[in-house]
Amino acid sequence: AADDVDDRTLMDAIVDAVDELAGVGRGDTLVFLPGEREIREAAEALRKRHPVGAEILPLFARLSAEEQERVFKPSAQGRRIVLATNVAETSLTVPGVRYVIDTGLARVKRYSYRNKVEQLQVEPISQAAANQRAGRCGRVADGICIRLYAEDDFERRARFTDPEVQRSSLAGVILRMKSLGLGDVAEFPFVEPPPARAIADGYQLLAELNAVDARNDLTPIGRDLANLPLDPRVGRMLLAACEQQCLREISVIAAALSVQDPRERPLDAQDAADNAHRRFSDEKSDFMSLLKLWSFVQDKLDHKKSNRKLTDELKSQFLSPRRVREWTDVHAQLATMVAEHGWRVNSSAATFEQIHRALLAGLLGNIGLRIVDAQRGEPPYSGARGTKFFIWPGSALLRKAARWIIGAELVETSRLYARTVAAVEPGWIESMGSHLLKKSHSDPHWEKKRGEVVAFERATLYGLVVYAQRRVAFGPIDATLARSIFIREALVAGELETRAPFLAHNRQVIEQIRNLEHKTRRLDVLVDDELIAAFYDRLVPAAVCRGADFERWRIDAERSQPRLLFLSRDEVMRHEAAGITTDAFPKEFVLRGYGGAELRLPLDYHFEPGSGRDGVTLTVPLVALNQIDADQCEWLVPGMLREKVQLMLKSLPQKLRRHCVPLPEYATGFIERVEPGARSSLTDALIDDVRTARGIVCQPGDFKRETLPAHLVMNVKVIDEHGRQLAMGRNLSQLKSELGGAARRTFQQAADAKVIDELRERITDWDFGELPEVLEIRRGDQALVGFPALVDRLTHCSIDVFDTPEDAAAEHAAGLRLLFRLQLKEQVKFLEKSLANLQMVQVRAAALPPLARAFSSFEDLREEIISAAIDRTCLFAPWPIDRTSFVERKEDARGRISLIAQEIARLVTVIVEQAVAVLRKLPALKAFPRVVEDIEQQLSQMFAANFIVLTPARQLSQYPRYLKAIEVRIDKLKADPARDTARMTEIATLQLPWQRTVIARKGAVDPHLEEFRWLLQELRVSLFAQELKTPIPVSVKRLQKVWENSRR
């Protein structure tokens, strides 16, 4: 095909054809060539083999009028060879032409809707054009036309040339028609009208270039573009280059984009070509690579020794000499145009940003955003209008792709590729494409720091998100809505930063009414925010939607009306809230302490059913947690007591409740009769009142307190010393279980200074005064109550202060025991010798697994018995409180302790013998594994470590009976195993909850749990060995009621 013919071969063919025609006869020859460069090369080739008597005349559009006139004048030499572009096909007739040489090529102006760029490309002419060329010969005599291409090539060509209007960018046509005032292009009477899609595409491109406005009228940029004989995209780049001061660089790039890439990559030398071209590569921009290539070419042109050497050097770098010449030709034309318009070309090198901003102005439709989660094999870039594409494999950005790129063109082969790409910043896209950005706004809100209503702005260009979540002032976008938000959030919500007194006053009035609502548990006292907003709306001018504007107006308005913006209490209340007094709803909760001490803690009221804060919340510092009295908390506050009492009465069984109707009146009478917060729980006070007033006996378990709504149970919030919440809930026991240890440690840290100042360390005798029952411990502005106690330090005692009397009592018992032991040294030494006969008992017990833990060593057993003897002789109530009572108790014990110890030792011996008897019988119960497991668990609980000291004397003395009951159970088992299983199940229903609660207490002492433990042992005696009798009546039903009452 003609477009595959090498330049040298084509020139040779023309010369050969001219020589051939010279031998045919006289007459002028017309040679059709694609363009100016080819005409000059052909002229040079012909002059080297100058035909005798022939004049060589070029003919193309850029020739001066004088030079073009020579074609129409007779030649002095007689024979002429006219070298012309396709302008000689139809536009003008060259006289005297007898011969035509047709190369079959023409430079055709064609627009690609895909790439949206006009290009002048050399392509084969149509059959009609070839015939038109042939018709130029033989007008004066028979002529000859030589076609420099094969006949079958001719047959394959299109019959007619595409109409120019269908192969040209309508953007340029539209620009020129509008600039010339030729009306709407859609209504213009074209011979072959362009399709509507082409017209729409033209307008779309012009809008992209900011050449037309929303009404499709020319903008100032559009009028400038209309004066440029360039593709609109290229023209737009040049106009932007003037603004960005990078005209020198953009002229080079624009020329490069208008011709074919001069870099060649032959199939048989691809690696060599890549290596040669790598010197021009720029890792951020292929456009910059073109500039590097241009610098190389210019350097070679400036220092060329001959055209052939230049050609050879270009080819050695795998650069097409012909395309390089095209590039330089186009650049020269652009330079001429730039000079004609008087544009200033930058003398210093432009920056990367300046160059690419200018490029963006013409290539906004070719942007791409990297797809972060693109799978392998999928396009890595999202393009305009939903397209997806790859980077051309030859690009320097292929391996180091940027987030945002632009491409000179999009080319589709097997895939859609972006060619000649560069990395760009979204900020450049935003500024150069601001006229195309589609902006949306979300979440308009008041921003206190900025003092105005702002929204989050999101901008897209052809569907690609250029930026998102950008805070922008909302007033200029929607002044009405911005003013409404300003009133609601800045004024009504009180978020406006101002020194004006009106806002603080209005906030205080509204807060007072809200507190009334929380206390009355009604949301109909405070007027709606909309009514408060209406108050401001009536006063604030319509144009005010910013804090600064509001302040200017306010200062001026308050000169004449100082209280213009002040809300009155009546304006924000729907009705009065009766009965809301400080006495009924106090701000502080006063906790009664020992010795008349009081602990004042803040109360907070909140009305939000279903919320953890609903009701009244008591805020408790961690240091005071263990001193909070659950009974006092049950009374809540006076203003909520009537409702609670009424609902507690309502929870009674109907047979009891009917004696208290009508319940509202009874609740009112109860509050009048009983002092709120009396020294008992509300439940106990109500039981006593019902018995006194109605003669009815109620038990704590009769009240179904679980049916009470949450707001009628005190909510406790525990905070640390910095005010941070540690826990919150309505189960005070659980809070103490979780945080009691930490509270104890915090309290003791606070008490350390008090101990050092007033109490003793390293005590071995009661040589100090009376031990106070309580001490006042101050923590900041809080007065806490501490409970001093003697603490066992192994070799001596010290006095520590505890936050609960229970903890203090447990430590004080151990401390007193050690102090008595230190003062009864002789008696203790005697006992250590006299109890030696227990060694055989210990060895015997240690060999049995259920008893091994309790009898791990003889020394421990001996110490336990001595400690138990001291407890029974010295630690009976009341405990000594001063030296006198201590000495009296010590002297009284001196003569009795040995007898008591021997008595305990004999009891322990009996207990071990009885336990051995039980364990001997267990192997015979292999058929009853559940029974064996139950008995072993019972023995494990009875024989815990230190059980002799920890078990009260009364319960320890019952151990032989408890063990005998196990023997009786074993003896009865085989006779009626079903009965034993039923009894075991009944016990489990009580024992399992008790065990879970003990575990949850994490070692914390609970007298109720201890008492219930021994009731369970008595229940076992009653169920399995009734003949042994129990000291108190017990049954499953009785224990169930005891358990329920203990848990309330």
Buried (B, 14 or more C-beta within 10 A) or exposed (E): EBEEBEBEEBBEBBBBBBEEBBEEEEBBBBBBBBBBBBBBBBBEBBEEEEBEEBBBBBBBEEBEEEEBEBBEEEBEEEBBBBBBBBEBBEEEEBEBBBBBBBBBBBBBBBBBEEBBBBBBBBBBBBBBBBBBBBBBBBEEEEBBBBBBBEEEEBEEBEEEBEEEBBBBBBBBBBBBBBBEEEEEBEEBEEEEBBEEEBBEBBBBBBBBBBBBEEEBEBBEBBEBBBEBEBBBBBBBBBBBBBEBBBBBBBBBBBBBBBBBBBBBBEEEEEEEBBEBBEEBBBEBBBBBBBBEBBEBBEEBEEEBEEEEEBBEBBEEBBBBBBBBBBBBBBBEBBBEBBEEEEBEBBEEEBEBBBBBBBBBBBBBBBBBBBEEEEEEEEBBBBBBEEBBBBBBEBBBBEEEBBEBBBBBBBBEEEEBBBBBBBBBBBEBBBEBBEBBBEBEBEEBBBBEEEBBBBBBBBBBBBEBEBBEEBEBBBBEBBBEBBBBBBBBBBBBBBBBEBEBEBBEBBEEBBEEBBBBBBBBBBEEBBBEEEEBBBBBBEBBEEEBBBBEBBBEBBEEBBEEEEEEBBBEEEEBBEEEBEEBEEEBBBEEBEBBBBEEBEBEBEBBBBBEEEEBBBBBBBBBBBBBBBBBBBBBBBBBBBBBBBBBBBBBBBBBEEEBBEBBEEBEEBBBBBBEEBEEBBEBBBBBBBBBBBEEBEEBEBEBBBBEBEEBEBBBBBBBBBBBEEEEEBBBBBEBBEBBBBBBBBBBEBBBEBBEEBBEEEBBEEBEBBEEEEBBEBBBBEBEEBBBBBBBBBBBBEEBBBBBBBBBBBBBBBBBBBBBBBBBBBBBEEBBEBBEEBBEEBEEBBEBBBEBEBBEBBBBEBEBBBBBBBBBBBBBBBBEEEBBBEBEBBBEBBEEBBEBBBEBBBBBBEBBBBBBBBBBBBBEBBEEBEEBEEBBEBBBEBBBBBBEEBBBBEBEBEBBBBBBBBBBBBBBBBEBBEEEBEEBBEBBEBBEEBBEBBBEBBEEBEEBEBEBBBEBBBBBBBBBBBBBBEEEEBEEEBEBEBBBBBBEBBEE
